[in-house]
Structures are given as C-alpha cells and as structure tokens.
C-alpha cells in the first residue's frame, strides 16, 4: 500500500478507506496468503458479508492498524 489516501474497493466508491479486509480463497491461495480489499465505513459490512458467505474473510482491521504479513 502506498502513502496516498486509501480508497474504498467497492465498485464505484471513491470514499476514503478506513478498513482493511484481509481474505484468501482456499481453492487458489496457500493458507497463509492474504489478499486485501479496502473499505469505507459505508461499505465495510457489505464487503465483509460478501467475503464471509464464501468463507474467504480472515480479518477486518482499521487501516491505521493494518500490518501486512511479512514475506519469505
């Protein structure tokens, strides 16, 4: 992630993101792999539910507190 203001990942949304949704698709990712979507306050619940019903959602963390996992 860059130093620029993070933008929500919801389609058509250009609001500042305050949340990181860490997820992984177990059919194609190793268990430790984490992909991320960013979410504004208005879309956090919707995006979390979208990932959750598929069994992909691993964590929801405030953007300011997010630390990406260390690589190999």
C-alpha positions as a printed NumPy array, in Angstrom:
array([[  0.   ,   0.   ,   0.   ],
       [  1.234,   3.48 ,  -0.766],
       [  1.391,   6.701,   1.213],
       [ -1.573,   8.047,  -0.78 ],
       [ -5.01 ,   8.208,   0.832],
       [ -6.51 ,   4.717,   0.555],
       [ -9.725,   4.461,  -1.472],
       [-12.594,   2.036,  -0.86 ],
       [-12.581,  -1.09 ,  -3.063],
       [-16.374,  -1.121,  -3.505],
       [-17.383,  -0.676,  -7.142],
       [-17.978,   2.99 ,  -7.954],
       [-16.963,   4.235,  -4.494],
       [-14.277,   6.887,  -4.181],
       [-14.528,   7.421,  -0.416],
       [-11.504,   7.22 ,   1.854],
       [-10.997,   3.709,   3.184],
       [-10.762,   3.258,   6.922],
       [-10.746,  -0.549,   6.975],
       [ -8.688,  -3.417,   5.565],
       [-10.474,  -6.677,   4.823],
       [ -7.936,  -9.496,   4.668],
       [ -9.105, -12.548,   2.767],
       [ -7.978, -15.633,   0.934],
       [ -9.589, -18.079,  -1.456],
       [ -8.534, -21.513,  -0.178],
       [ -9.052, -23.054,  -3.623],
       [ -6.267, -20.946,  -5.155],
       [ -4.221, -19.413,  -2.293],
       [ -1.941, -21.006,   0.27 ],
       [ -3.375, -20.8  ,   3.824],
       [ -1.019, -18.001,   4.923],
       [ -1.643, -15.818,   1.836],
       [ -3.696, -12.668,   2.455],
       [ -5.289, -10.589,  -0.242],
       [ -6.789,  -7.256,   0.807],
       [ -9.735,  -5.081,  -0.018],
       [-10.106,  -1.613,   1.415],
       [-13.444,  -0.388,   2.707],
       [-15.009,   2.887,   3.754],
       [-17.356,   2.899,   6.743],
       [-20.417,   2.631,   4.455],
       [-19.156,  -0.473,   2.602],
       [-17.299,  -2.351,   5.363],
       [-20.264,  -4.528,   6.319],
       [-21.339,  -5.263,   2.733],
       [-17.852,  -6.254,   1.582],
       [-17.316,  -8.292,   4.767],
       [-20.562, -10.199,   4.154],
       [-19.649, -10.804,   0.504],
       [-16.338, -12.391,   1.504],
       [-17.777, -14.065,   4.61 ],
       [-20.524, -16.054,   2.887],
       [-17.87 , -17.504,   0.576],
       [-15.633, -18.448,   3.511],
       [-12.89 , -16.079,   2.31 ],
       [-12.85 , -13.409,   5.043],
       [ -9.976, -13.795,   7.509],
       [ -9.778, -10.439,   9.311],
       [-11.16 ,  -6.883,   9.391],
       [ -8.75 ,  -4.284,  10.759],
       [ -8.722,  -0.495,  10.888],
       [ -6.457,   0.787,   8.121],
       [ -4.267,   2.675,  10.609],
       [ -3.628,  -0.598,  12.493],
       [ -3.021,  -2.863,   9.471],
       [  0.34 ,  -4.533,   9.143],
       [  0.793,  -6.678,   6.074],
       [  2.198, -10.137,   6.794],
       [  5.945, -10.484,   6.331],
       [  7.002, -12.16 ,   3.098],
       [  9.515, -15.002,   2.815]])
